[in-house]
Amino acid sequence: MLDFAEPVARLIDELKRLPGIGSKSAQRVAFYLLRIPPEEATRLADAIHEVKERIIFCSICNNFTDSDPCRFCSNASRDRSTICVVEEPFNLLAVEKTREYRGLYHVLHGSLSPIRGIGPEHLKIRNLIERLKPSGDGFVEVREIILATNPTTEGEATANYLGRLLKPLGVKVSRIATGVPVGSDLEYADEVTMLKSLINRREL
């Protein structure tokens, strides 16, 4: 980075940390930011600062939210008998796009990956188990868990682990069908594919 002034080199180094951004892309973004008016750069910086200051985890489902509980968990019209488990918050949006699923969600914030050293203790599993415990009157509200982890090696391993963990608790455990192509991410699934995956889910 000796060819660039120190502040520019630092900006490029920070941009390269973003997912999907390599050296060339980082340089293009950096020089774009240098060319825009100062007020536009300030708006971007303010937006980043605000999202880091205000966004928190929902204490129930672990979704990103600016209020706790999040808008899904606090919505009385959602079907509280079903929980759809996803890896990341943006996977939740893929399910919502179907406009057919009306249950609740649970975000794991990752998937099992022994190669990367990610085990069950690194995922948001404990509070999922808590959600299946009987209420004060002994009534268990949740009847089905839909495992909508990505159809990748890690996603399948996570679904299998959760299936073995959850089935002894007396709740129906299903897995989304393979309408979503194996090896892809839910983030890129269109509405029809995602809807077929939900409709054709199978019990584990």
C-alpha positions in Angstrom: 0.0 0.0 0.0 3.0 2.3 -0.3 1.6 3.7 -3.5 -1.4 5.3 -1.6 -1.5 8.0 1.1 -1.7 6.4 4.5 -5.4 7.3 5.2 -6.3 5.8 1.8 -4.3 2.7 2.4 -6.0 2.3 5.8 -9.4 2.7 4.2 -8.6 0.0 1.6 -7.3 -2.4 4.2 -10.6 -1.9 6.2 -12.8 -2.4 3.1 -10.9 -5.6 2.3 -12.2 -7.1 5.5 -15.8 -7.0 4.2 -17.2 -10.3 2.8 -16.8 -10.5 -1.0 -14.5 -7.5 -1.2 -11.0 -8.2 -2.6 -8.1 -5.7 -3.2 -9.4 -4.4 -6.5 -13.0 -3.9 -5.2 -11.7 -2.3 -2.1 -9.7 0.2 -4.1 -12.7 1.0 -6.3 -14.9 1.6 -3.3 -12.2 3.7 -1.6 -11.8 6.0 -4.6 -15.6 6.2 -5.0 -15.8 7.4 -1.4 -13.0 10.0 -2.1 -14.9 11.4 -5.0 -18.4 11.8 -3.4 -19.3 15.0 -1.5 -18.3 15.1 2.2 -22.0 15.1 3.3 -22.6 11.8 1.5 -19.6 10.2 3.2 -20.9 11.5 6.5 -24.3 10.0 5.9 -22.7 6.6 5.2 -20.5 6.9 8.4 -23.6 7.9 10.4 -25.6 5.0 9.1 -22.8 2.5 10.1 -22.5 4.2 13.5 -26.3 4.1 14.1 -26.7 0.5 13.2 -23.9 -0.5 15.6 -25.4 1.6 18.3 -29.1 0.7 18.0 -29.3 -2.9 16.6 -29.3 -5.7 19.2 -30.2 -9.4 19.3 -33.9 -10.3 20.0 -33.8 -12.0 23.4 -36.2 -14.6 22.1 -35.2 -15.5 18.5 -31.8 -13.9 18.2 -32.8 -11.9 15.1 -31.3 -8.4 14.6 -33.7 -5.8 15.9 -33.9 -2.2 17.2 -36.6 -3.3 19.8 -36.8 -6.3 22.1 -38.6 -8.5 21.4 -38.4 -8.2 17.6 -41.4 -7.5 15.4 -41.9 -11.2 14.7 -41.8 -12.3 18.3 -44.0 -9.5 19.4 -46.6 -9.9 16.7 -49.7 -11.6 18.3 -51.0 -12.7 14.9 -48.0 -15.0 14.2 -48.6 -18.8 14.6 -46.8 -19.5 17.9 -47.0 -23.3 17.4 -44.3 -23.3 14.7 -40.7 -22.2 14.8 -38.6 -22.0 11.6 -34.8 -22.3 12.4 -32.4 -20.5 10.1 -28.7 -19.9 10.1 -28.5 -16.2 9.6 -30.9 -13.2 9.8 -30.9 -12.7 6.1 -32.1 -16.3 5.6 -35.2 -15.3 7.6 -36.0 -12.8 4.9 -35.9 -15.5 2.3 -38.6 -17.4 4.1 -40.7 -14.3 4.7 -40.7 -13.6 0.9 -43.0 -16.6 0.4 -45.8 -14.6 2.2 -47.1 -18.0 3.3 -45.2 -18.8 6.5 -46.8 -17.2 9.5 -45.0 -18.8 12.3 -42.0 -17.6 14.4 -38.3 -17.9 13.8 -35.1 -18.8 15.6 -31.7 -17.6 14.3 -28.7 -19.8 15.0 -26.1 -17.3 13.8 -24.0 -19.9 12.0 -23.8 -23.6 11.3 -21.8 -26.5 12.6 -18.3 -26.7 11.0 -15.7 -28.8 12.7 -13.1 -27.7 10.1 -13.6 -24.1 11.2 -13.8 -25.0 14.8 -17.5 -24.2 15.1 -19.4 -26.5 17.5 -22.8 -26.5 19.1 -21.6 -24.2 21.9 -20.9 -21.5 19.3 -24.5 -21.4 18.0 -27.7 -20.0 19.5 -29.2 -23.3 20.5 -29.7 -23.0 24.2 -32.5 -20.5 24.0 -34.2 -22.6 21.3 -34.5 -25.4 23.9 -35.8 -22.9 26.4 -38.6 -22.0 24.0 -39.8 -25.6 24.0 -40.3 -25.9 27.8 -43.9 -25.9 29.2 -45.3 -22.6 30.4 -46.6 -22.1 33.9 -49.8 -24.0 33.2 -47.8 -27.0 31.8 -48.9 -26.1 28.2 -46.2 -26.5 25.5 -47.1 -23.9 22.8 -44.6 -25.1 20.1 -45.7 -28.2 18.1 -43.3 -28.1 15.1 -39.7 -27.0 14.5 -38.9 -26.4 10.8 -35.2 -26.8 10.1 -34.4 -24.3 7.3 -30.6 -24.4 7.5 -28.8 -24.1 4.2 -28.6 -27.2 2.0 -24.8 -27.3 2.3 -22.6 -29.8 4.1 -22.6 -27.6 7.2 -26.3 -26.9 7.0 -27.2 -30.6 6.8 -24.9 -31.4 9.7 -26.6 -28.7 11.7 -30.1 -29.9 10.8 -29.2 -33.5 11.7 -27.7 -32.4 15.0 -30.8 -30.4 15.9 -33.1 -33.2 14.8 -31.4 -35.6 17.2 -31.5 -33.0 19.9 -35.1 -31.9 19.5 -37.0 -35.1 18.7 -36.8 -36.6 22.2 -38.5 -33.4 23.5 -41.7 -34.5 21.9 -41.9 -31.8 19.2 -42.4 -32.5 15.5 -39.1 -31.8 13.6 -39.2 -31.2 9.9 -36.6 -30.3 7.3 -37.2 -28.0 4.3 -37.4 -30.0 1.0 -34.8 -29.8 -1.6 -36.6 -27.3 -3.7 -33.6 -25.2 -2.7 -30.6 -26.4 -4.7 -28.0 -28.4 -2.8 -24.8 -26.3 -2.2 -26.6 -23.0 -2.5 -27.6 -20.4 0.2 -31.2 -19.5 1.1 -30.2 -15.8 0.5 -30.3 -16.5 -3.3 -33.6 -18.6 -3.4 -36.5 -17.0 -5.2 -40.0 -16.9 -3.8 -41.4 -20.0 -5.6 -38.4 -22.2 -4.8 -38.6 -21.1 -1.1 -42.3 -21.7 -1.0 -42.0 -25.3 -2.5 -39.2 -26.0 0.0 -41.5 -25.1 2.9 -44.6 -26.9 1.5 -42.6 -30.1 0.8 -40.7 -30.2 4.1 -40.2 -33.7 5.6 -40.1 -34.9 9.1 -36.7 -36.0 10.4 
